[in-house]
Amino acid sequence: MARKPNYQFERQERDRQKAAKTALKADAKREQRARDRGEFEPPADPPADET
């Protein structure tokens, strides 16, 4: 038997995924502009755990 559709939830999920993708693109563009200007500092590597 097919499931009952939950249109509101599905729409929210699509919107959430689209917003996340848009944010990633904006971050990449911001970093690229900073690199082009010579202002970019790459993030520091996290310290290695020595356990």
Backbone as JSON Lines, residues from 0, in Angstrom:
{"i":0,"aa":"M","n":[0.84,-1.17,0.0],"ca":[0.0,0.0,0.0],"c":[0.89,1.25,0.0]}
{"i":1,"aa":"A","n":[0.53,2.22,-0.78],"ca":[1.31,3.45,-0.89],"c":[1.15,4.31,0.36]}
{"i":2,"aa":"R","n":[2.16,5.08,0.65],"ca":[2.1,5.94,1.83],"c":[1.29,7.19,1.52]}
{"i":3,"aa":"K","n":[0.78,7.81,2.57],"ca":[0.04,9.05,2.41],"c":[1.05,10.19,2.23]}
{"i":4,"aa":"P","n":[0.9,11.0,1.21],"ca":[1.87,12.08,0.98],"c":[1.77,13.17,2.05]}
{"i":5,"aa":"N","n":[2.92,13.7,2.4],"ca":[2.99,14.8,3.35],"c":[3.63,15.97,2.61]}
{"i":6,"aa":"Y","n":[2.81,16.69,1.87],"ca":[3.3,17.72,0.97],"c":[4.07,18.82,1.69]}
{"i":7,"aa":"Q","n":[3.57,19.24,2.85],"ca":[4.23,20.33,3.57],"c":[5.65,19.93,3.98]}
{"i":8,"aa":"F","n":[5.81,18.73,4.53],"ca":[7.12,18.26,4.96],"c":[8.06,18.14,3.76]}
{"i":9,"aa":"E","n":[7.57,17.57,2.68],"ca":[8.4,17.39,1.49],"c":[8.85,18.74,0.94]}
{"i":10,"aa":"R","n":[7.97,19.71,0.95],"ca":[8.31,21.05,0.48],"c":[9.37,21.68,1.38]}
{"i":11,"aa":"Q","n":[9.2,21.52,2.7],"ca":[10.19,22.06,3.65],"c":[11.56,21.42,3.42]}
{"i":12,"aa":"E","n":[11.59,20.13,3.17],"ca":[12.86,19.44,2.93],"c":[13.53,19.95,1.66]}
{"i":13,"aa":"R","n":[12.75,20.12,0.6],"ca":[13.31,20.66,-0.64],"c":[13.86,22.06,-0.42]}
{"i":14,"aa":"D","n":[13.11,22.89,0.29],"ca":[13.56,24.25,0.57],"c":[14.82,24.26,1.42]}
{"i":15,"aa":"R","n":[14.89,23.36,2.41],"ca":[16.07,23.28,3.27],"c":[17.3,22.87,2.46]}
{"i":16,"aa":"Q","n":[17.13,21.88,1.59],"ca":[18.24,21.43,0.76],"c":[18.7,22.53,-0.2]}
{"i":17,"aa":"K","n":[17.75,23.25,-0.76],"ca":[18.08,24.33,-1.67],"c":[18.83,25.45,-0.94]}
{"i":18,"aa":"A","n":[18.4,25.77,0.27],"ca":[19.06,26.81,1.06],"c":[20.5,26.4,1.41]}
{"i":19,"aa":"A","n":[20.69,25.13,1.75],"ca":[22.03,24.64,2.08],"c":[22.94,24.72,0.86]}
{"i":20,"aa":"K","n":[22.43,24.34,-0.29],"ca":[23.21,24.38,-1.52],"c":[23.57,25.83,-1.88]}
{"i":21,"aa":"T","n":[22.61,26.72,-1.73],"ca":[22.84,28.14,-2.01],"c":[23.9,28.71,-1.07]}
{"i":22,"aa":"A","n":[23.84,28.32,0.2],"ca":[24.82,28.8,1.17],"c":[26.23,28.31,0.82]}
{"i":23,"aa":"L","n":[26.34,27.06,0.39],"ca":[27.66,26.53,0.0],"c":[28.22,27.29,-1.19]}
{"i":24,"aa":"K","n":[27.36,27.58,-2.16],"ca":[27.82,28.33,-3.34],"c":[28.26,29.73,-2.94]}
{"i":25,"aa":"A","n":[27.5,30.38,-2.05],"ca":[27.85,31.72,-1.61],"c":[29.19,31.71,-0.88]}
{"i":26,"aa":"D","n":[29.42,30.7,-0.05],"ca":[30.7,30.57,0.65],"c":[31.85,30.42,-0.33]}
{"i":27,"aa":"A","n":[31.66,29.57,-1.33],"ca":[32.7,29.34,-2.31],"c":[33.01,30.63,-3.08]}
{"i":28,"aa":"K","n":[31.98,31.37,-3.44],"ca":[32.19,32.63,-4.15],"c":[32.91,33.64,-3.27]}
{"i":29,"aa":"R","n":[32.53,33.7,-2.0],"ca":[33.16,34.64,-1.07],"c":[34.66,34.32,-0.93]}
{"i":30,"aa":"E","n":[34.98,33.04,-0.8],"ca":[36.38,32.63,-0.68],"c":[37.14,32.93,-1.96]}
{"i":31,"aa":"Q","n":[36.51,32.7,-3.1],"ca":[37.18,32.97,-4.37],"c":[37.47,34.45,-4.53]}
{"i":32,"aa":"R","n":[36.52,35.31,-4.17],"ca":[36.75,36.75,-4.25],"c":[37.89,37.16,-3.32]}
{"i":33,"aa":"A","n":[37.93,36.58,-2.13],"ca":[39.01,36.9,-1.19],"c":[40.35,36.44,-1.75]}
{"i":34,"aa":"R","n":[40.39,35.26,-2.37],"ca":[41.62,34.77,-2.97],"c":[42.08,35.7,-4.09]}
{"i":35,"aa":"D","n":[41.14,36.14,-4.91],"ca":[41.49,37.02,-6.02],"c":[42.06,38.35,-5.52]}
{"i":36,"aa":"R","n":[41.58,38.82,-4.38],"ca":[42.08,40.08,-3.8],"c":[43.36,39.87,-3.0]}
{"i":37,"aa":"G","n":[43.69,38.62,-2.72],"ca":[44.87,38.33,-1.92],"c":[44.61,38.42,-0.43]}
{"i":38,"aa":"E","n":[43.36,38.37,-0.02],"ca":[43.0,38.48,1.39],"c":[42.72,37.13,2.03]}
{"i":39,"aa":"F","n":[42.8,36.09,1.26],"ca":[42.37,34.77,1.75],"c":[43.42,34.15,2.65]}
{"i":40,"aa":"E","n":[42.98,33.67,3.81],"ca":[43.83,32.9,4.7],"c":[43.16,31.55,4.89]}
{"i":41,"aa":"P","n":[43.77,30.48,4.42],"ca":[43.14,29.16,4.56],"c":[42.94,28.81,6.04]}
{"i":42,"aa":"P","n":[41.87,28.09,6.34],"ca":[41.64,27.71,7.74],"c":[42.78,26.85,8.27]}
{"i":43,"aa":"A","n":[43.11,27.04,9.53],"ca":[44.19,26.28,10.15],"c":[43.78,24.82,10.28]}
{"i":44,"aa":"D","n":[44.76,23.94,10.13],"ca":[44.48,22.51,10.28],"c":[44.16,22.24,11.75]}
{"i":45,"aa":"P","n":[43.17,21.39,11.99],"ca":[42.85,21.06,13.39],"c":[44.01,20.29,14.01]}
{"i":46,"aa":"P","n":[44.24,20.48,15.29],"ca":[45.35,19.75,15.94],"c":[45.08,18.24,15.92]}
{"i":47,"aa":"A","n":[46.14,17.49,15.72],"ca":[46.01,16.03,15.68],"c":[45.81,15.49,17.09]}
{"i":48,"aa":"D","n":[44.87,14.59,17.24],"ca":[44.64,13.94,18.53],"c":[45.72,12.89,18.75]}
{"i":49,"aa":"E","n":[46.39,13.0,19.84],"ca":[47.41,12.02,20.17],"c":[46.96,11.23,21.37]}
{"i":50,"aa":"T","n":[46.11,10.27,21.12],"ca":[45.6,9.45,22.23],"c":[46.13,8.06,22.19]}
